[in-house]
Every structure is written in C-alpha cells, then in structure tokens.
Amino acid sequence: MRRVLQGRYQIVIAEQGSTGLEMATSEHPDLILVDLGLPDMDGQTLISLIKNDPKLSKVPLVAVTAWPEETARQLAQIYGCNGFISKPINTKIFPDQIAQFLPPTQNELPITNYETVIRNS
C-alpha cells in the first residue's frame, strides 16, 4: 500500500489495531483503512472504538479485507464503514479507490491502514 500511495498521500501505518487507534487519535486522519484481520483485535471492535471516539467518529472508514466481495460488502455495511477494498490490492486502481472516499479537495495527499491512517498534509 505504501509504495502505491507514496507521493499522493501522507501515510501512517500501524501494525496493530491498538496502535492504530492511538495514532489516529493523535494524527487526525482524513481517512482510515481498517484491515479486518488484525493480530490484536478484530476489525469490528476497532471500527466500534473509532466510531465511538468523538474525535474520529466523522472520519470515513474503509474496510480492507480478503473476504469474498459480497461478504466484504455485507461486513462493511454491518460494521458501519463507508466502503471496502478487497485484497489482494489491485495496484492499478488502488489510488482511485482511495480517492473515492476523500472529499474532492483532499484527493491528492492523504493515508492510515490499521494498518493505515489517511491525512491531508
């Protein structure tokens, strides 16, 4: 992800949900990518924590998952995400996928995947 998005977005990456939550709170991202398969907590728990944090509750959340597309769509909707991106990441369309979730004026600079936080520089 980092290699594909560098130069377009400022990227902050956390390897675990707990670290990602702390980073998102301090970084004030424009977009948060949430990997649903994190080592320390499940994606649903992390998404719930983000949505219940007043500082982060308005930040768009995008689930990143290897689940089949229909399952991913359903999980993203149930969890309250703004959308989902399937793994493996298609590097040719990934930047455009990210841009869909950012306001037009922010399409060229942000990211956080919880793995990643997206933030306009």
BAFI-3210 file (N, C-alpha, C; in Angstrom, 3 decimals, decimal comma, padded with zeros to 6 digits):
// residues 121
n [1|2|3|4|5|6|7|8|9|10|11|12|13|14|15|16|17|18|19|20|21|22|23|24|25|26|27|28|29|30|31|32|33|34|35|36|37|38|39|40|41|42|43|44|45|46|47|48|49|50|51|52|53|54|55|56|57|58|59|60|61|62|63|64|65|66|67|68|69|70|71|72|73|74|75|76|77|78|79|80|81|82|83|84|85|86|87|88|89|90|91|92|93|94|95|96|97|98|99|100|101|102|103|104|105|106|107|108|109|110|111|112|113|114|115|116|117|118|119|120|121]
n.u [000,813|001,831|003,897|002,448|000,873|002,539|003,712|001,331|-000,283|-000,087|001,076|000,417|001,233|000,049|000,740|-000,898|-004,224|-004,654|-002,456|-002,904|-005,316|-004,494|-002,670|-004,371|-005,978|-004,136|-003,139|-005,253|-006,657|-007,770|-008,931|-009,480|-008,152|-009,142|-007,914|-009,533|-008,513|-006,696|-003,825|-004,166|-006,800|-010,198|-011,555|-014,149|-014,334|-012,338|-013,372|-015,727|-014,655|-013,417|-015,633|-017,004|-015,411|-015,294|-013,512|-012,883|-015,167|-016,380|-014,655|-014,098|-014,363|-012,832|-013,082|-010,612|-010,104|-009,756|-011,932|-014,543|-016,076|-018,923|-019,375|-017,552|-018,700|-021,111|-020,148|-018,774|-020,935|-022,546|-020,765|-020,626|-018,969|-017,712|-017,225|-015,489|-012,381|-011,079|-008,746|-006,419|-004,741|-005,359|-003,013|-003,172|-005,653|-005,956|-005,166|-007,247|-009,433|-009,068|-009,293|-012,028|-013,197|-012,433|-012,916|-013,295|-011,293|-009,259|-008,184|-005,557|-003,493|-003,453|-003,000|-004,120|-003,694|-004,888|-003,808|-003,549|-003,547|-005,207|-004,306|-004,468|-001,821]
n.v [-001,196|001,250|001,772|002,101|004,338|006,387|009,713|010,641|010,635|011,277|008,916|006,900|004,121|001,486|-001,506|-002,892|-002,906|-001,492|000,250|001,625|002,934|004,724|006,240|007,317|008,946|010,866|011,831|012,805|011,855|011,974|009,863|006,451|003,324|000,143|-002,882|-005,895|-008,145|-008,039|-008,508|-008,107|-007,366|-007,731|-006,484|-005,419|-004,660|-002,670|-000,800|-000,097|001,166|003,366|004,668|005,409|007,307|010,671|012,380|010,992|010,019|011,057|010,537|009,018|005,493|002,675|-000,642|-003,120|-006,104|-009,688|-011,222|-012,750|-010,766|-010,157|-010,871|-009,150|-006,673|-006,856|-007,097|-004,635|-002,886|-003,709|-003,172|-000,465|000,916|003,132|001,951|-000,664|-002,291|-004,783|-007,427|-009,361|-006,218|-004,257|-002,741|-000,971|000,282|001,083|003,741|005,301|004,110|004,867|007,648|007,935|007,993|010,291|013,810|015,990|018,055|016,890|014,795|014,294|013,842|012,271|008,896|005,921|002,698|000,238|-001,141|001,385|005,224|008,055|011,207|014,607|016,591]
n.w [000,000|000,865|-000,987|-003,362|-002,831|-001,970|-002,355|-003,321|-001,110|002,404|004,537|007,326|009,144|011,132|012,766|014,436|015,816|018,259|018,402|016,023|016,610|018,614|017,084|015,146|016,711|017,523|015,089|013,529|011,044|007,555|006,413|007,235|006,804|007,533|008,332|008,416|009,564|011,970|014,172|016,972|017,636|016,527|013,430|013,673|016,366|016,493|014,645|015,954|018,244|017,015|015,848|018,129|019,249|019,787|018,421|016,157|014,984|012,673|010,636|007,529|007,156|005,808|005,081|004,722|003,230|002,807|002,445|000,464|-002,147|-001,854|000,822|002,047|001,382|002,809|005,469|005,748|005,576|007,777|009,884|009,715|007,995|005,427|003,061|001,233|000,430|-001,515|-000,876|-002,745|-003,040|-005,844|-007,548|-009,660|-009,586|-006,979|-005,934|-007,054|-005,867|-003,202|-003,468|-003,924|-001,419|-000,207|000,332|-002,539|-002,557|-001,172|-002,489|-003,275|-001,321|001,266|004,146|006,460|007,386|009,264|009,942|008,104|008,238|006,918|005,911|005,212|004,049]
ca.u [000,000|002,678|004,603|001,480|000,270|003,527|003,750|-000,037|-000,886|000,748|000,648|000,860|000,844|000,135|000,658|-001,919|-005,370|-004,490|-001,518|-003,590|-006,290|-003,713|-002,126|-005,480|-006,388|-003,138|-002,863|-006,452|-006,638|-008,895|-009,477|-008,857|-008,314|-009,122|-007,773|-010,431|-007,782|-005,554|-003,331|-004,510|-008,238|-010,900|-011,912|-015,410|-014,025|-011,612|-014,310|-016,605|-013,882|-013,239|-016,934|-017,417|-014,478|-015,784|-012,507|-012,740|-016,458|-016,757|-013,634|-014,520|-013,715|-012,890|-012,610|-009,720|-010,303|-009,611|-013,210|-015,160|-016,641|-020,263|-019,198|-016,884|-019,707|-022,037|-019,434|-018,543|-022,218|-022,923|-019,838|-020,772|-017,897|-018,126|-016,990|-014,465|-011,426|-010,724|-007,375|-005,209|-004,903|-005,043|-002,201|-003,535|-006,859|-005,977|-005,237|-008,587|-010,350|-008,861|-009,819|-013,493|-013,623|-011,948|-013,535|-012,561|-010,110|-008,246|-007,875|-004,163|-002,455|-003,536|-003,496|-003,806|-004,227|-004,759|-002,694|-003,240|-004,341|-005,061|-004,281|-004,059|-000,659]
ca.v [000,000|002,441|002,012|002,544|005,620|007,418|010,802|011,146|010,719|011,113|007,618|006,465|002,713|000,796|-002,954|-003,437|-002,033|-000,602|001,286|002,407|003,796|005,801|007,083|008,047|009,985|011,947|012,324|013,406|011,470|012,268|008,564|005,330|001,991|-000,825|-004,282|-006,644|-009,256|-007,537|-009,502|-007,887|-007,212|-007,902|-005,230|-004,895|-003,986|-001,442|000,129|000,384|002,120|004,579|005,319|005,947|008,360|011,930|012,967|010,166|009,481|011,558|010,144|007,865|004,214|001,732|-001,973|-003,777|-007,495|-010,748|-011,933|-012,620|-009,426|-009,973|-010,918|-007,894|-005,608|-007,006|-006,766|-003,194|-002,243|-004,044|-002,509|000,990|001,502|003,871|001,081|-001,687|-002,558|-006,197|-007,904|-008,556|-004,860|-004,047|-001,522|-000,050|001,058|001,425|005,188|005,786|003,623|005,737|008,978|007,900|008,183|011,585|014,974|016,355|018,875|016,110|013,601|014,086|013,922|011,507|007,526|005,026|001,335|-000,329|-000,810|002,692|006,462|008,969|012,557|015,618|017,287]
ca.w [000,000|000,995|-002,254|-004,372|-002,479|-001,673|-003,315|-003,450|000,209|003,577|005,044|008,640|009,230|012,419|012,561|015,322|015,994|019,410|017,986|015,006|017,271|019,237|016,018|014,526|017,651|017,534|013,734|012,921|009,625|006,677|006,031|007,926|006,215|008,635|007,958|009,291|010,168|012,725|015,122|018,375|017,821|015,268|012,773|014,196|017,627|016,184|013,998|017,016|019,047|016,208|015,686|019,425|019,658|019,204|017,530|014,948|014,551|011,341|009,666|006,725|007,428|004,689|005,447|003,772|003,601|001,809|002,333|-000,860|-002,332|-001,263|002,272|002,415|001,268|003,932|006,710|005,765|005,851|009,153|010,797|009,598|007,170|004,235|001,917|001,437|-000,642|-001,443|-001,045|-002,807|-003,554|-007,256|-007,504|-010,752|-009,259|-005,557|-005,675|-007,400|-004,832|-002,039|-003,807|-003,822|-000,042|000,271|-000,312|-003,758|-002,310|-000,467|-003,274|-003,646|-000,317|002,488|004,488|007,584|007,323|010,600|009,135|007,535|008,517|005,805|006,441|004,257|004,592]
c.u [000,854|003,334|003,663|000,987|001,254|003,559|002,382|-000,651|000,181|000,221|001,254|000,352|001,051|-000,056|-000,423|-003,032|-005,202|-003,547|-002,167|-004,589|-005,589|-003,195|-003,229|-005,933|-005,416|-002,917|-004,031|-006,517|-007,892|-009,608|-008,748|-009,194|-008,162|-009,040|-008,635|-009,741|-006,537|-005,108|-003,850|-005,995|-008,922|-011,321|-013,175|-015,176|-013,327|-012,550|-015,258|-015,902|-013,700|-014,553|-017,432|-016,476|-014,919|-014,802|-012,442|-014,067|-016,889|-015,758|-014,150|-013,684|-013,908|-012,294|-011,719|-009,718|-010,089|-010,884|-013,736|-015,950|-018,009|-020,194|-018,566|-017,867|-020,660|-021,379|-019,210|-019,831|-022,640|-022,067|-019,942|-019,653|-018,503|-017,950|-015,944|-013,562|-010,974|-009,224|-007,441|-005,494|-004,507|-004,322|-002,566|-004,734|-006,903|-006,008|-006,617|-009,619|-010,266|-009,506|-011,342|-013,990|-013,174|-012,714|-012,681|-011,296|-008,987|-007,787|-006,404|-003,173|-002,477|-003,260|-003,066|-004,477|-003,981|-004,373|-002,755|-004,077|-004,140|-005,235|-003,775|-002,868|-000,757]
c.v [001,256|002,778|002,598|003,967|006,736|008,459|011,408|011,441|010,640|009,881|007,356|005,037|002,187|-000,691|-003,606|-002,418|-001,042|000,550|002,198|003,370|004,984|006,774|007,920|009,191|011,154|012,574|013,034|013,124|011,911|010,988|007,487|004,045|000,996|-002,237|-005,086|-007,812|-008,789|-008,551|-009,325|-007,669|-007,368|-006,533|-004,605|-004,133|-002,657|-000,400|000,721|001,419|003,441|005,354|005,953|007,007|009,663|012,581|012,238|009,757|009,931|011,173|008,953|006,623|003,293|000,411|-002,514|-005,254|-008,463|-011,588|-011,810|-011,303|-009,228|-009,991|-009,622|-006,732|-005,649|-006,630|-005,261|-002,454|-002,483|-003,278|-000,983|001,669|002,240|003,050|000,044|-001,748|-004,001|-006,408|-009,091|-007,206|-004,829|-002,706|-000,511|000,809|001,531|002,935|005,774|005,319|004,512|007,102|009,045|008,262|009,511|012,716|015,405|017,166|018,109|014,903|013,368|014,225|012,996|009,986|006,861|003,670|000,721|-001,731|000,668|003,929|007,468|010,379|013,514|016,362|018,777]
c.w [000,000|-000,339|-003,306|-004,099|-002,166|-002,774|-003,541|-002,095|001,285|004,290|006,417|008,799|010,639|012,141|013,414|015,510|017,119|019,077|016,955|015,603|017,929|018,172|015,371|015,421|017,637|016,159|013,065|011,415|008,870|006,254|006,825|007,177|007,356|008,070|008,923|009,984|010,885|013,775|016,552|018,656|016,476|014,723|013,318|015,496|017,364|015,573|015,041|017,890|018,307|016,136|016,989|019,969|019,003|018,215|016,182|014,321|013,156|010,248|008,861|007,047|006,236|005,161|004,329|004,163|002,440|001,705|000,912|-000,942|-001,677|000,261|002,760|002,397|002,465|005,255|006,829|006,130|007,307|010,154|010,731|008,838|005,983|002,969|002,258|000,215|-000,450|-001,590|-001,987|-003,463|-005,026|-007,351|-008,589|-010,384|-007,807|-005,288|-006,001|-006,382|-003,593|-002,289|-003,683|-002,429|000,561|-000,394|-001,503|-003,515|-001,634|-001,264|-003,553|-002,504|000,880|002,540|005,812|007,456|008,683|010,431|008,739|007,933|007,398|006,295|005,398|004,836|004,416]
res [m|r|r|v|l|q|g|r|y|q|i|v|i|a|e|q|g|s|t|g|l|e|m|a|t|s|e|h|p|d|l|i|l|v|d|l|g|l|p|d|m|d|g|q|t|l|i|s|l|i|k|n|d|p|k|l|s|k|v|p|l|v|a|v|t|a|w|p|e|e|t|a|r|q|l|a|q|i|y|g|c|n|g|f|i|s|k|p|i|n|t|k|i|f|p|d|q|i|a|q|f|l|p|p|t|q|n|e|l|p|i|t|n|y|e|t|v|i|r|n|s]
***
